[in-house]
Amino acid sequence: MESKNNKHALITGASSGIGYELAKLFAKNNYNLVLVGRNEDTLKKAGEEMSQLSGSVHTHIIVADLFEPGAAQQIYDRTNELGIAVNVLVNDAGQGEWGRFAKTELQREISLVQLNIISLMSLTKFYLKDMLERKEGKILQLASSVSKAPSPYLAVYAATKAFVLSFSEALAEELKDTGVSITALQPDATDTDFFHKAKAENTVTYKERDLYSPEEVALAGYEGLMNGEATVLPGFVNKAQSVMNTILPDSAIASNMSKQMESSMETDGRAQSAHEASRRERERINNTKDSVNGDI
């Protein structure tokens, strides 16, 4: 059933993790959804679950591989074909790769730059122009707590998130008094399938630390977006660490991050996500030996 409202939120990486929880919040608040990801089955499943939250919401799915050049243009062209004006863009899709840079695969990291930076930047460019013409719109960018923290073993990922934060904060200033706002969400380590995709499941952070839930991170991001905040740091500990990162020299931050991302000696630590959609994502990947767009 087509919704009577005309508000649309486009969310990349919507089949699991933070993107999935953001989609739920938009559905509950009567936004029609455009869910983007690489796997049609998981997108359809997510769409069905969103429709159950609000019978008045219509969900479109767009199967696109944001690791590939041209995917952002494909998504933009498809929404135009459907006659959809995107009121809210959520650039959630992103991945990392754990390991010493000298030993990791160059092509994998080039692909991460394509996904985390180029596709995000391209989608922002396409939809921002339309929003400015209408003088209304909102954009939520998934940055990270490591956006300002040099991160050994996740060097390329952290660098891409530094770009996302700097890019978004610059645009926030450009967009003042235009009717369009942009928000950078900076979550700390969250209980999604990120660590599985990044091959970082045996790290101190994943095995030994308490992780934020996708639900609480999504809610903080949603509220910050709706309030027009330029940056959002969910959680007290995350905020405190951000303050410390402004005081400490980068060398000290990098040393601390190195300890967090080293291999854990724990044998009984966390084994899988407690988040159902993220757990489902992991099972699908393990069954297909595939890797799909994830979140922070």
N, C-alpha and C positions, 0 to 999 in steps of 0.2 A: 504494500500500500504506500503510495507516495505521500510524504508529509505535507501538511498545509503550510508549514513554515519554510522559509527560503534560506535559512542559515546553514552553511556548510563548513565543516572542519575537515581538512585533509591531514591525515596522520601517516607518516612513514614509520616502518618498524612496528606496525600496529598489532601483530599477531601474538606478541608476548611482552612480558616485562612492563616497563614504565609506559610504553606506547599503548599497550592493551588497557592499562588502567586509566590512562588519559582518555582513550576512546569511550570507556564506560562513563566517565564524568561528563563528556560532551553529550553522549546519548541521554543521560539522565537530565541534562539541561536543554533537551530538545533541539540539539544540533543534528542535522543530517550528516552522515559520515562518508568520507572517501578514504577507504583503508588501502594502504599501499604496502606491498611486500613481494617476495620472490616466489612464495609457494601458494598456489591457488587454493589448495585444500584447507590450509591453516587460516587463510584469509576468510574463506567461506564460513568456517567454524566460528571465527571471531565475529563475523557479521551476523550470524544467527544468534549468537549470545547477546550482541548489542541490541538486536531487535526485540529480544525478550525483556530487556530493561525498559523499553519504551516503544509501545506499538505504533506511535505516531512518527517514529524516526525511520527514514529511508537510508539504506546503506549501499553504497557502490564499492566494488573492489577493483583495484587496478594492479595487475600482476606486472611488476617491473623490477629489473635488477639494477640497483643503484651503484653497484660496483662497475657497471658498464658505462662508458661515455655515451651520451645521448639519451640516457634513461630519463633524466629530468625533463628534457624536451618532450619525450614520449608521454610522460605523465601530464604535463601542461597541455599538450595538444589534445589528449583524451578528455580532460575536464572541459576544454573548450567545445569539443564535439558533443559532449553531453549537456552543454548549456549551463554548466555549473560555475557560479561565481564563488570562489573560495574566500570565506570571511575570516577563517583562522587557518593558518599553516603551522603544522607541528613537524619540525625536522627532528625526529626521534632516532631514526636509523643510524647506527654506528657500531663499529667493532674495534677491538684491539688485538694485539699479538704479544704474548709474553715471551721473554727471553733476552739474552745479550744480543745487542744489535749486530755485532760481528758474526753471529751465528744464525740469525733468523733469515728467512727468505726475502730477498729484495722485492720480488714480484708481489708477494703477499702485502708488503708494506706500501708499495705503489698503489695497490688496490685499496688499501685502507685510506690513503690520501684521496683517492677518487671518491670513495664513499663518504668519509667524514668531512671532507672539505669541499671538493669540487661539486658533488651532487647537491650538498646543502647550500652552497653559494648560488648555484644555478637555479634551484627551486625558489630561493629567496628572491633572486633577481626577477624571475618570471612573474611570481605572484605579487611581489611588492609593487611593481609598476601598475598592475590592475587595481590594487588597493589604493594607491595614491590617486588614481583617476577617480575612484569612487569616494575618496576622502574618508575611508573607514577600513579597518582591518587590524588583525593581530597576528603576530608571528612568535612562536615559541621555539627556541633553539636548545637542543640538549648539549650543554657544555659539560663540565665535570668539576669536582673538587680539585682535580689535578690540573685544571686550566692554568693555575699559577704555581704549580708544584712540579719542578723537574723530576721525572720519575724513571729511575733506572729499572730495566727489565720491561718497562712499558714506554720506552722513550718516544717512539713514533706516535703512539696513541695520545700521550699527554701533550705532545707538540701540536697535534691536530686539534685538540680541545682548547689549547691556548689560542689558536687561530679563531675558533668559534667564539670564544669569549671576547677577544679583542674586536673582531668583526662586528659582533652584536652590539657591544657597547658604543662603537663608533656610529653605527646606524641609529641607535637610540637617540644620539645627539642630533643627527641629521633629520630625524623624523619628528622632532618637537613641533607641536602646533600644526600637524598635518592631518590628525584624525587617525593615524596609523601608529601602532606601538610595537616594539620588539622586546622580548624578554629572554634572557639567558638563564636556564636552569642549571645549577651546579650541585648535583647530588654527590654525596660520598658513596662509598661502596654499597651496592644495593643487591638484594637477593633476587637477581634475574639470572638469565643464562649467559651473561656476559663472560664470566670466568671460564665457563666451559668452552665457548667459542674462541676465547683468547688463549686457551691451553694454560690457564692460570689457576686451576683448581687445587693445586698443591701448595699454594702460597700461604704465608702467614696470615694475610688479610682474609682469605677465603676460609681457611681452616680454623682460625682461632678468634677472629673478631666478630662482634655483633654487627649484622648488616641491617641497613634500613630496608623497610618493606617497599615494594613498588607502589602500593596503595598510598602510603604516607608521602612519598616523593611526588607522585602524580598530583595529589591534592594540593601540596604546597605550590607546585608549578602552575596548576590550573588557577588557583586563587591569585597568585602573583601576576599571571598573564591578564586575568580579568581586571586586576587593579592597576594595570599599566606599569608594573615595576620593571626596571631595567635588568635587575639580577635577582635571583632567588637562591638562597642556600638553605635547604631543608635540614632541620635538626640542630639541636643545641651544640652537640659535639662538633658537627661540621662547621658551624659558625665560629666556634672557639678556635678550631684548627686554622680556619681562614685568617683570623686575627693574628695567630702566631706566625702564619706564613708571611704576613706583612712586616713582621718584626725581625724574624730570623734571616740570615744571609742565605742565598740560594744554595750554597754548598751544604749548609746544615739541613735544609729542607730535602735536598737530594739524598743525603746520607740517611735521614729518617725514612724516606720513601723506599730506599733500597732495602732497609730492614723489613719493611712491611711486605715487600714483594719477593723476598727470598723464599726458598723452599722451606716449608714447615716440617718440623720434626714430629708433630702430632700424628698419631696413627688413627685416632678416633674422631677427628674433626668433622666438619660439615661435609656431607657426601653429595647432596643435591639441593636444589631450590625447594623451598616450601611454597612457592607461588605456583599455582596449578597451571596457568597458561605457559609459564616459563619451563615448568617440568615437562609439559606436553611438547614444547618446542625441542627440548633436549632429546626426548625419546624419538621424535621424528628424525632429527639429525643423525642420531646413532643408528637408526634403522636404514637410512638412505645414504649415510656417509657424505651428507651434503652439509653446507654451511650457508646460513641465510642471514638476512639483515637482522641485527639485534638492536640493543640499546646501549646505554652508557658503558 
